[in-house]
């Protein structure tokens, strides 16, 4: 049985979109190194329950461990220092589910 994928689920409010671009440029290296793949990157959304932020992101990694390792990497920690002054983020790093699905 293969290892479950890992995911970052992020909700973000950006106060300075121009400065945020520096974070986006800096996160490219660690995301590539750890096999990240964007499944959701902004886009239209509805928020029928609970709270929300203005931007939603879901990133898939080849494994839960890769998702954790990416966040803890020196390159990503450097990117955080660019993002932190110009945004507020809620981030969950979660293991994917590989079990049975409804109706199947």
JOBEL-V346341 format. One line per field, one symbol per residue. psi: psi as a letter, one per 30 degrees, with the letter a starting at -180 (. if undefined). A space follows every 50 residues. Layout:
BEGIN
psi: ???
END
This chain:
BEGIN
psi: klkkllkkjkkkkkfieeefeeeeeffeeeeeeggkkkekiblkllifka lllfkkkkkklfleeeeeeeefleeeeeeefeeefglkkkkkkkklkgal lkg.
END
